[in-house]
């Protein structure tokens, strides 16, 4: 593959004529909130920053620049749909590229260029439509001048402007349109006039991925590029005491052995030489204070903390007093393990450093952070660092580290080697390399009233914060409370409706690097809350669906998803012998998802046959992509529900690859049926909300089938 450095100037010029075409730009308030990582301090006070999101070529092509990263979630298609809708473009002429790293592409809510939190569609819903509408207005104005008619007499469709019997293609008008000043405001289409939004649309990246044209980070290759593997401490926090590289250097193809902050890198002509060279290294480690880390001991400590007062997250009435008064109550302890992201494409990053700039090719979710960190390491200015975003072979949060760990490491390696280097992580490196979904232990005590409804609720969460100590702490940690730790519990409609409730949080430090993992705190808190509600329904002797309907009577969007899932699943109708259904409903990332899982037990193992999902995500831009993301979320969540777990012994991660860190296999994938609740609400997230409800839906079905209440993930039936 030949890698070409494309000038950012062609993307960032505002309303300029570029290569015989039109680039559309406009401003976004507040886009410089985190500008320190992308631009000189002198520019950080700018109130408005121009953004270029499309260009129209003389060949009628419409190229859409993605401010976000495509990692399988389908934005390579969804964002162009927004532009094409307002532009009245010819869909067959749409082309897509990842945008370069630059302040103009800052997230509309977070002020830095990034992809995460299931925010892409809702954050760009207005911005990308406005870009399309602005381009259309300029093209119409250019056509009206050419035709000699008023603008009001022109109409558009399928990449052309019409007026009477006159017509002109967008490509013909692009040069003239590029010389015009963009209007200060443009009108967006009424939803009733949408032709693309709301219609299932085939993904634009599918042909590239089928034919192999799509370039992932691992595919980057050019003349003179070397490959490196890094030997890292087997214990988090460890450091190199000394190393013997004589055997490594004797391996044919090994060019350099260099020490970097994360360990010792073996740089070679190709992967296999680097792998053999690393295997031959002899490194003596100072293992540091985490050398005695042990999963069993951590769990014991977390359980001890759960019996003590933590930071009070929510407190209404007198929950503990009501519980002490006696009466019918439920007590339960839930545990979820550390989890790896386990993306199909292991981490990798290619770096080429020159005196006047640095090029970085990688699949990243955090362009701004990567650009800033690279600038710091190389001594360059941020604008001299060019981030080339490739397709991501899975992210799930791992490619969005505040420290830019894998990018920073690759920059250090290339700098030390004095050559262009692709630093590659093996699957084992990736599994043992840190930044995991944290382990949590939660304890709840709930009093029931005469009707079997919760009357008092005392809830304690114990687990690591993913934000304390990160650049996001100031914004997202208040009074020591990490908002992501408690999401889905402190704001649960079940808990908030109880007059007497209390939520406490402990955030112990363990030395294990932790990070967001697909659906973040919702990934474990939905399991706990929806399992607890099922336990309450059983204690009250009520149907789990009807019990939820009672508790959610004042929450129409929860109810809408819940009722649709129940209807489509046939809730309450007979099932074949040996099968049962479980239900769960959860709100996350602005979307409401209910799932009904149909399970059996085969040879002592849980088998999920069918999952019926109802989703209210507000305006559904591309229903086809939404259904695909629900399939993906269910598969991802089922892997964690049935198999995945990381454990520690003597400070070391015990799992290494897919054989012992299990994810869902093809033969275990259930039939997934997705039903979208019609809605005119603003778009919510889709990439993550399908994951939280699946574990509790399965656990609740297992209880209905076997009578066993499983309170720990991964779910394991008691022997016998």
LUMFI-715937 format. One record per residue (C-alpha): residue in three letters; z, x, y. Coordinates in steps of 0.25 Angstrom, whole numbers, plus 5000, padded with zeros to 4 digits. Layout:
BEGIN
ALAZXY;...
END
This chain:
BEGIN
UNK500050005000;UNK499750055014;UNK500850025024;UNK500350005038;UNK501250015050;UNK500849895058;UNK501149895073;UNK502249795078;UNK501449785091;UNK500449705084;UNK501549605081;UNK502449615093;UNK501449595105;UNK501649465112;UNK500449375113;UNK499549495112;UNK498149515106;UNK498249595094;UNK497149625084;UNK496349505089;UNK497449405087;UNK498649335093;UNK500049365091;UNK501049265095;UNK502449305101;UNK503549225107;UNK505049245110;UNK506349215103;UNK507649205110;UNK508749295105;UNK507849385096;UNK508549515100;UNK509949475096;UNK509949595086;UNK508849675093;UNK509649805092;UNK509049825078;UNK507649815083;UNK507449855097;UNK508049945108;UNK509249895115;UNK508549885128;UNK507749775122;UNK508949705116;UNK509149615128;UNK507849545128;UNK507949395127;UNK506649365121;UNK505849445111;UNK504349415108;UNK504049385093;UNK502649395087;UNK502449305074;UNK501049285072;UNK499649345075;UNK498249275074;UNK497149365071;UNK495649345074;UNK495449315059;UNK496249195061;UNK497449255053;UNK498849215058;UNK499849325054;UNK501249285055;UNK502349385057;UNK503649365049;UNK504949395056;UNK505649385043;UNK505449445029;UNK504749375017;UNK505649395005;UNK505149274997;UNK505749165005;UNK504349125010;UNK504349155025;UNK503049225023;UNK502449085023;UNK503548995030;UNK503549075043;UNK501949075044;UNK502048925041;UNK502848905054;UNK501848975062;UNK500548915056;UNK501148775058;UNK501148795073;UNK499948875074;UNK499148785066;UNK498648905058;UNK497648915046;UNK498748945035;UNK497649025027;UNK497649125039;UNK499149155040;UNK499549295037;UNK501049345037;UNK501649485040;UNK503149525041;UNK503449555055;UNK503849695059;UNK505349725063;UNK505449685078;UNK506349605087;UNK505249505089;UNK505549455075;UNK507049435076;UNK507649315069;UNK507749205078;UNK509249185075;UNK509749315071;UNK508949405081;UNK508549515071;UNK507349515061;UNK507849475048;UNK507649375036;UNK508849305030;UNK509749185030;UNK508649095027;UNK508249095041;UNK506849125042;UNK506148995043;UNK507148925052;UNK507249045061;UNK505749055063;UNK505448905062;UNK505248895077;UNK504849035080;UNK503749045071;UNK503248905074;UNK503248945089;UNK502449065086;UNK501348975079;UNK501348875090;UNK501248985101;UNK500049045094;UNK499448905093;UNK499648875108;UNK498949015111;UNK497748985102;UNK497648845107;UNK497648895122;UNK496549005118;UNK495748895111;UNK495848805123;UNK495348905133;UNK494148945123;UNK493848795121;UNK493948765136;UNK494848645133;UNK496348615136;UNK497348665126;UNK497748515123;UNK496348495117;UNK496548605106;UNK497148585093;UNK497448685081;UNK497348685066;UNK497148785055;UNK497048905064;UNK496048845074;UNK496048775088;UNK495148655090;UNK494748585102;UNK493648475100;UNK492548545093;UNK492948685097;UNK493848775088;UNK494348915087;UNK495148985076;UNK496449055079;UNK495849185077;UNK494749165087;UNK495749125097;UNK496849235094;UNK496349335104;UNK496249235116;UNK497649175112;UNK498249315112;UNK497949325127;UNK498749205131;UNK500149195135;UNK500949115125;UNK501548985129;UNK503048985132;UNK503248865123;UNK502448795112;UNK502648665105;UNK502948665090;UNK502348565081;UNK503048435078;UNK503448435063;UNK502548315060;UNK501348405063;UNK501748515054;UNK500648555044;UNK501248675037;UNK502748665039;UNK503348585028;UNK502248605019;UNK502348695006;UNK501548815009;UNK501148924999;UNK501749065002;UNK500849165010;UNK501549285003;UNK501249234989;UNK499849284988;UNK500349424993;UNK501449434983;UNK500549384971;UNK499449484975;UNK500449604977;UNK500049614992;UNK501449584997;UNK502149705001;UNK503649714997;UNK504449835001;UNK504349894987;UNK502849894989;UNK502749985001;UNK502050114998;UNK501250215007;UNK500850355006;UNK501950455006;UNK503050345003;UNK504150394995;UNK505150314987;UNK506650334986;UNK507850284978;UNK509250304983;UNK510450334975;UNK511650254981;UNK513050254978;UNK513450164966;UNK514650114974;UNK514550044987;UNK515050144998;UNK514850264990;UNK514250394996;UNK513550514991;UNK514450634988;UNK513350724983;UNK512050724975;UNK511150814966;UNK509750784968;UNK509150894960;UNK508750814948;UNK508150704957;UNK507250804965;UNK506750854952;UNK506150714949;UNK504650714951;UNK504250634964;UNK505650644970;UNK505450704985;UNK506850694991;UNK508250664988;UNK509050625001;UNK510450575004;UNK510450445012;UNK511650365017;UNK511550265005;UNK511350374994;UNK510350474989;UNK508850444990;UNK507850504980;UNK506450494987;UNK505250514978;UNK503750484977;UNK503950354970;UNK505050264964;UNK505150324950;UNK505350464955;UNK506450414965;UNK507150334954;UNK507150454944;UNK507550544956;UNK508750454959;UNK509150444945;UNK509250594944;UNK510150604956;UNK511550644955;UNK512450584966;UNK513950604967;UNK514550484975;UNK515750454983;UNK515950314978;UNK516850264989;UNK517850154990;UNK517050054982;UNK517050134969;UNK518050034963;UNK517349904967;UNK517549804955;UNK517049664955;UNK518249614947;UNK519249674957;UNK518449614969;UNK518549474963;UNK520049494961;UNK520149534975;UNK519349424980;UNK520149324972;UNK521449374978;UNK520849364992;UNK520449214989;UNK521949184988;UNK522249235002;UNK521949195016;UNK520649245022;UNK519949225035;UNK519949075038;UNK518449025039;UNK518748885040;UNK520048805041;UNK520248655043;UNK521448565041;UNK522448625030;UNK521648655017;UNK522748735011;UNK523848635014;UNK523048525008;UNK522848604996;UNK524248634995;UNK524648494995;UNK524148474981;UNK523148374975;UNK521848394968;UNK521148514971;UNK520048614967;UNK520248764966;UNK519148864963;UNK518649004964;UNK517249044965;UNK516649184964;UNK515249244967;UNK514849384964;UNK514149494972;UNK512649474971;UNK511449564973;UNK510149514980;UNK509349564968;UNK507949544975;UNK506749574967;UNK506249684976;UNK507349794977;UNK507649854990;UNK506649954996;UNK506250005009;UNK505150105014;UNK505350195026;UNK504450285034;UNK505050355045;UNK504250425056;UNK504650495069;UNK504150375077;UNK504550255068;UNK504950205055;UNK504350115045;UNK505150035035;UNK504549945025;UNK505449855017;UNK505749705014;UNK506849675023;UNK507649555029;UNK508249635041;UNK507149705049;UNK507949715061;UNK509149785054;UNK508149875046;UNK507449915059;UNK508749955066;UNK509350025054;UNK508050105052;UNK508050145067;UNK509450195066;UNK509150285054;UNK507850345059;UNK508250355074;UNK507050275078;UNK507050155087;UNK507050015080;UNK505649985085;UNK505150115078;UNK505650055065;UNK504549975059;UNK505049875048;UNK503949825038;UNK504449705031;UNK503849695017;UNK504049575008;UNK505449565002;UNK505549554987;UNK506849474989;UNK507849495000;UNK509049384998;UNK509749465009;UNK509749605003;UNK508649655012;UNK509449605024;UNK510549705025;UNK511249725039;UNK511249875036;UNK509849885031;UNK510349965020;UNK509049985011;UNK508250005023;UNK509150105030;UNK509250175017;UNK507750185016;UNK507650235030;UNK508750345027;UNK507950385014;UNK506650395022;UNK507250475033;UNK507950575024;UNK506650595015;UNK505850615027;UNK504750525021;UNK504350375019;UNK505150325008;UNK505350195001;UNK506750174996;UNK506850084984;UNK508050024978;UNK508049994963;UNK508549864957;UNK509749934953;UNK509949994967;UNK509749854973;UNK510749784964;UNK511749884966;UNK511449914981;UNK512349824988;UNK512249714998;UNK512649594989;UNK513049454990;UNK514549464990;UNK515549414980;UNK516349294984;UNK517649234978;UNK517949094984;UNK519249004981;UNK519248864985;UNK520448754984;UNK520048614987;UNK520848494987;UNK520248354983;UNK520548224990;UNK520748094982;UNK519248074983;UNK518948204977;UNK518448264990;UNK518948404996;UNK520148385004;UNK520548525007;UNK519748655004;UNK520248795004;UNK519148905002;UNK519249055002;UNK518049145001;UNK518149294997;UNK516949384998;UNK516349495006;UNK515649475020;UNK514249515021;UNK514249525036;UNK515549595039;UNK515149745043;UNK513749705045;UNK512949685059;UNK513049535057;UNK514649535057;UNK514749505071;UNK513849385071;UNK514249325057;UNK515649365055;UNK516749295063;UNK518149325062;UNK517949405049;UNK517149285043;UNK515749305038;UNK514949185040;UNK514149205027;UNK515349215018;UNK515749075021;UNK514449005023;UNK514348885014;UNK515948875013;UNK516548865027;UNK515348775032;UNK515248695019;UNK515148545022;UNK516048525010;UNK517248615015;UNK517048575030;UNK517248425027;UNK518648455021;UNK519648435032;UNK520548535026;UNK519848665023;UNK519948815024;UNK519048935021;UNK519449075020;UNK518649205019;UNK518949345014;UNK517949455016;UNK518349575008;UNK517649705009;UNK517249764996;UNK516249875000;UNK515049804993;UNK513949785002;UNK513649635004;UNK512549555010;UNK511949415011;UNK511249364998;UNK510349244998;UNK511149125004;UNK512249225008;UNK513649155008;UNK513049025003;UNK512649094990;UNK514049094985;UNK514748984994;UNK513748874990;UNK514148904975;UNK515648894979;UNK515548774988;UNK514548684979;UNK515348724966;UNK516648684973;UNK516048554977;UNK515648524963;UNK517048564958;UNK517648464968;UNK516648354963;UNK517048374949;UNK518548374953;UNK518348244960;UNK517548184948;UNK516248164956;UNK514848194955;UNK514448324962;UNK513348264969;UNK514148144974;UNK515248234978;UNK514348314987;UNK513748194993;UNK515148144997;UNK515548285003;UNK514148305010;UNK514048155016;UNK514048215030;UNK512948325027;UNK511648255026;UNK510848385023;UNK511748425012;UNK511648285006;UNK510148285008;UNK509948404999;UNK510948364990;UNK510448224987;UNK508948274986;UNK509348374976;UNK510248274968;UNK509048174968;UNK507948274964;UNK508848334953;UNK509148204947;UNK510648224949;UNK511448124940;UNK510348104930;UNK510448144916;UNK510148284912;UNK509748344898;UNK510948374890;UNK511548514894;UNK511148514908;UNK511848474921;UNK511648474936;UNK512448544947;UNK512248524962;UNK512548594975;UNK512148584989;UNK512248695000;UNK511848715015;UNK511448855019;UNK510548915029;UNK510248785035;UNK509748725022;UNK510348625013;UNK510148644998;UNK510548554986;UNK510348604972;UNK510448534958;UNK510548634946;UNK510248584932;UNK510848674922;UNK511148694907;UNK511948804899;UNK511148874889;UNK511848974880;UNK512948984889;UNK512149014901;UNK511848924913;UNK510348874914;UNK509848814927;UNK508648724924;UNK508348654937;UNK508748664951;UNK508448544961;UNK508548584975;UNK508548504988;UNK508448585001;UNK508548535016;UNK508048655024;UNK507648585036;UNK506148585039;UNK505548645027;UNK504448735031;UNK503848775018;UNK504348685006;UNK503648774996;UNK504348895001;UNK505648825002;UNK505548774987;UNK505248924983;UNK506548974991;UNK507348864984;UNK506848914970;UNK507149054975;UNK508549024980;UNK508948954967;UNK508449064958;UNK509249164967;UNK510449084967;UNK510349054952;UNK510349204949;UNK511649224956;UNK512249094950;UNK511849134936;UNK511849284935;UNK511949374947;UNK513249454949;UNK513549594954;UNK514849664949;UNK515549794953;UNK516249894945;UNK516750034950;UNK516050004963;UNK514749984956;UNK513849864955;UNK513649844940;UNK512349764940;UNK510949834943;UNK509749754940;UNK509249614936;UNK509749634922;UNK511249634926;UNK511149574940;UNK510449444935;UNK509549354944;UNK508949224939;UNK507849254929;UNK506549174928;UNK506849094916;UNK508149054922;UNK507448984934;UNK507648834935;UNK506748734940;UNK506948724955;UNK506548594962;UNK506748594977;UNK506748474986;UNK506648495001;UNK507448385010;UNK506548345021;UNK507148385034;UNK506848405049;UNK508048505051;UNK507748645056;UNK507348735044;UNK508448795036;UNK508448915027;UNK507748915013;UNK507849055007;UNK509349045004;UNK509848905003;UNK509348884989;UNK510248984983;UNK511648934987;UNK511648794979;UNK511148844966;UNK512348914960;UNK513348794963;UNK512248694958;UNK512248774945;UNK513748794944;UNK513948644946;UNK512948614935;UNK513648704926;UNK514948634929;UNK514248494926;UNK513748544913;UNK514848624907;UNK516148594915;UNK516248744919;UNK516448764934;UNK515848904937;UNK516448964949;UNK515849104949;UNK514449164950;UNK513649194942;UNK513949064934;UNK514449094920;UNK514848994910;UNK516149014902;UNK516049054888;UNK516048944878;
END
